[in-house]
Amino acid sequence: MASEITYAEVKFKNESNSSGTYSDSATAPKLKPTPHLSKPGRPSLLFTSLMTLFLLLAITFLVAFIFYFQKYSQLLEEKKVTKNITYTELSCTKDYSPIEDKVWSCCPKDWKPFSSHCYFTVSDSASWSGSEEKCSRMGAHLMVIHSQEEQDFITKILDAKAAYYIGLSDPGHRQWRWVDQTPYNESATFWHPDEPNDNKEQCVMINHPYSGWGWNDVLCSGKQKSVCQMKKIYL
């Protein structure tokens, strides 16, 4: 006897597969692309060059600032020294003044006038630096000579038997400098023959040995008289 086989009716519903894949239907939402963020790399060559240039400019500015600040401080100190000096007696002449509303040009008593300056001979002997210090205490500096006229003027009032420091020195390598920072002009110098002749002699005096008045380089530690110079006082 054959057995009965019964089939049940089974219906299947069409569903999306388990992998979650979206169809191409219009109702499917579109995903926005995620921007790719790149990692920052090394600075560009242009940026590096600009930074180097900026650094060099900053260093140059700093050096210039320090230089001019020192010059400004020195100028203020010189003005302060001059301001604190009071001369009890002046010798004045009515003359042309480079300063507006000033008609009298004056020098302290016992100072000799010439052009726009006053000159004073210091009879006490001292080293070159000691002589410059004495002049500074009087609001002056060691004499500066830039012309034959100045040379002739001062030598007429000096003792031919003595020697006098002037404001010329050599800080090294024979680079002669005046104390007032004015340029050293080789065409307006009055050295004795064969002078200067010794690299160790870094200061200058004016004397009258045999051939007339002239300059001689000497050791700065030697004791000599000196000539001070200051600008005229205008009233």
C-alpha positions as CSV (number, residue, x, y, z in Angstrom):
1,M,0.0,0.0,0.0
2,A,1.4,3.2,-1.1
3,S,1.9,6.0,1.4
4,E,0.2,9.4,0.9
5,I,2.4,12.5,0.3
6,T,0.8,15.8,1.2
7,Y,2.3,19.1,-0.1
8,A,1.6,22.3,1.8
9,E,1.4,25.5,-0.2
10,V,4.4,27.7,0.6
11,K,4.7,31.3,-0.6
12,F,8.0,33.3,-0.6
13,K,8.2,37.1,-0.3
14,N,10.9,38.9,-2.3
15,E,13.1,40.8,0.2
16,S,16.5,42.4,0.1
17,N,19.4,40.1,0.7
18,S,21.1,40.0,4.0
19,S,24.2,41.7,2.9
20,G,22.4,45.1,2.9
21,T,23.2,46.0,-0.7
22,Y,21.1,48.9,-2.0
23,S,19.4,48.8,-5.4
24,D,19.7,51.5,-8.1
25,S,16.1,52.6,-7.5
26,A,15.5,56.4,-7.3
27,T,14.3,56.1,-3.7
28,A,17.7,55.0,-2.4
29,P,19.6,57.8,-0.5
30,K,22.8,59.1,-2.0
31,L,25.9,59.2,0.2
32,K,28.1,62.3,0.2
33,P,31.8,61.7,-0.5
34,T,34.0,62.3,2.5
35,P,36.8,64.8,1.8
36,H,40.2,63.4,2.1
37,L,42.3,65.4,4.5
38,S,46.0,65.3,3.6
39,K,48.6,65.6,6.3
40,P,50.6,68.8,6.4
41,G,53.9,68.5,4.7
42,R,57.2,70.4,5.0
43,P,57.2,74.2,4.5
44,S,57.6,75.3,1.0
45,L,60.8,76.8,-0.4
46,L,59.2,80.2,-0.7
47,F,58.1,80.2,2.9
48,T,61.5,79.2,4.1
49,S,63.2,82.0,2.1
50,L,60.8,84.6,3.4
51,M,61.4,83.5,7.0
52,T,65.2,83.7,6.4
53,L,64.9,87.1,4.9
54,F,62.8,88.3,7.8
55,L,65.3,87.0,10.3
56,L,68.2,88.7,8.6
57,L,66.3,92.0,8.5
58,A,65.5,91.7,12.2
59,I,69.2,91.1,13.1
60,T,70.3,94.1,10.9
61,F,67.7,96.3,12.6
62,L,68.8,95.2,16.1
63,V,72.5,95.8,15.3
64,A,71.7,99.3,13.9
65,F,69.5,100.1,16.9
66,I,72.3,99.2,19.3
67,F,74.8,101.2,17.4
68,Y,72.7,104.4,17.2
69,F,71.6,104.0,20.8
70,Q,75.2,104.0,21.9
71,K,75.9,107.1,19.8
72,Y,72.9,108.8,21.3
73,S,73.9,107.9,24.8
74,Q,77.4,109.3,24.2
75,L,76.0,112.5,22.8
76,L,73.7,112.9,25.8
77,E,76.6,112.3,28.1
78,E,78.7,115.0,26.3
79,K,75.9,117.5,26.6
80,K,75.4,116.7,30.2
81,V,79.1,117.3,30.9
82,T,79.0,120.6,29.0
83,K,75.8,121.7,30.8
84,N,77.3,121.2,34.2
85,I,80.3,123.4,33.4
86,T,80.0,127.0,34.3
87,Y,82.6,129.6,33.3
88,T,82.8,132.6,35.5
89,E,84.3,134.8,32.9
90,L,84.0,134.9,29.1
91,S,85.8,136.9,26.5
92,C,83.4,137.8,23.7
93,T,83.4,139.5,20.4
94,K,80.6,140.7,18.2
95,D,80.8,138.4,15.3
96,Y,78.8,136.4,12.8
97,S,77.1,133.5,14.5
98,P,75.9,130.3,12.8
99,I,73.1,130.1,15.5
100,E,70.1,132.3,14.8
101,D,69.6,135.3,17.1
102,K,73.1,135.0,18.5
103,V,75.5,137.9,17.9
104,W,78.3,137.3,20.3
105,S,81.0,134.6,20.0
106,C,82.7,133.8,23.3
107,C,85.6,131.8,24.7
108,P,86.4,131.2,28.4
109,K,89.0,133.4,30.0
110,D,92.5,132.4,29.0
111,W,91.3,130.4,26.0
112,K,92.4,131.5,22.5
113,P,89.8,131.9,19.8
114,F,90.2,130.8,16.2
115,S,87.5,130.3,13.6
116,S,84.6,128.6,15.4
117,H,86.7,127.1,18.3
118,C,88.5,128.0,21.5
119,Y,91.9,126.5,22.4
120,F,93.7,126.1,25.7
121,T,97.2,124.8,26.5
122,V,97.5,122.5,29.5
123,S,100.9,122.9,31.2
124,D,100.6,119.9,33.5
125,S,102.1,116.8,32.0
126,A,100.0,113.6,31.7
127,S,99.5,110.5,29.6
128,W,97.4,110.8,26.4
129,S,94.3,109.4,28.1
130,G,94.9,111.5,31.2
131,S,95.2,114.6,29.0
132,E,92.0,113.8,27.2
133,E,90.3,113.4,30.6
134,K,91.5,116.9,31.7
135,C,90.0,118.4,28.5
136,S,86.8,116.5,29.0
137,R,86.4,118.0,32.5
138,M,86.5,121.4,30.9
139,G,83.8,120.5,28.3
140,A,86.5,120.1,25.6
141,H,88.6,117.5,23.9
142,L,92.2,117.2,22.7
143,M,92.9,119.5,19.7
144,V,91.9,118.4,16.2
145,I,93.8,119.8,13.3
146,H,92.3,119.7,9.7
147,S,94.1,122.5,7.9
148,Q,97.4,124.4,7.6
149,E,95.7,127.4,9.1
150,E,94.8,125.5,12.3
151,Q,98.4,124.1,12.5
152,D,99.9,127.6,12.0
153,F,97.6,129.2,14.6
154,I,98.3,126.8,17.4
155,T,102.1,126.6,16.9
156,K,102.3,130.4,17.3
157,I,101.2,130.1,20.9
158,L,103.0,126.9,21.9
159,D,106.4,126.6,23.6
160,A,108.9,125.3,21.1
161,K,110.8,123.6,23.9
162,A,107.8,121.4,24.9
163,A,105.7,118.8,23.3
164,Y,101.9,118.7,23.3
165,Y,99.4,115.9,22.8
166,I,96.7,116.4,20.2
167,G,93.5,114.4,19.7
168,L,94.9,111.8,17.2
169,S,95.4,108.2,18.1
170,D,95.6,104.7,16.5
171,P,93.3,102.0,18.0
172,G,95.2,99.4,15.9
173,H,96.5,98.6,12.4
174,R,97.5,102.2,11.8
175,Q,93.9,103.4,11.5
176,W,94.3,107.0,12.8
177,R,91.3,108.5,14.4
178,W,90.4,112.0,15.8
179,V,88.7,112.2,19.2
180,D,85.7,114.1,17.8
181,Q,85.1,111.3,15.2
182,T,85.8,113.6,12.3
183,P,87.5,111.9,9.3
184,Y,91.2,111.5,9.2
185,N,92.4,113.2,6.0
186,E,95.9,112.0,4.9
187,S,96.2,115.0,2.6
188,A,95.9,117.4,5.6
189,T,98.5,115.9,7.9
190,F,101.7,117.5,9.3
191,W,103.9,114.5,10.2
192,H,107.7,115.1,10.7
193,P,109.8,113.4,8.1
194,D,109.8,109.5,8.5
195,E,106.9,109.7,10.9
196,P,104.8,107.8,12.0
197,N,107.5,105.1,12.4
198,D,106.5,102.6,15.1
199,N,103.3,100.5,15.3
200,K,103.7,100.4,19.1
201,E,103.4,104.3,19.3
202,Q,99.7,104.8,19.0
203,C,99.3,108.4,20.1
204,V,100.3,111.7,18.5
205,M,102.0,114.8,19.9
206,I,103.0,118.0,18.2
207,N,106.6,119.3,18.8
208,H,109.4,121.4,17.4
209,P,112.7,119.5,17.4
210,Y,114.9,121.0,14.7
211,S,113.0,121.1,11.4
212,G,110.0,123.0,12.6
213,W,106.6,122.1,14.1
214,G,105.2,118.7,13.2
215,W,103.5,115.5,14.4
216,N,105.2,112.6,16.0
217,D,103.7,109.2,17.0
218,V,104.7,108.3,20.6
219,L,103.8,105.8,23.3
220,C,100.4,106.8,24.9
221,S,101.8,106.3,28.4
222,G,104.4,109.1,28.1
223,K,103.8,112.3,30.1
224,Q,103.4,115.4,27.9
225,K,101.6,118.7,27.9
226,S,98.4,119.0,25.8
227,V,96.1,121.4,23.8
228,C,92.4,121.3,24.5
229,Q,89.7,122.5,22.0
230,M,86.1,123.3,22.4
231,K,83.4,125.0,20.3
232,K,82.8,128.7,20.8
233,I,79.9,129.8,23.1
234,Y,77.4,131.9,21.3
235,L,75.2,134.5,23.1
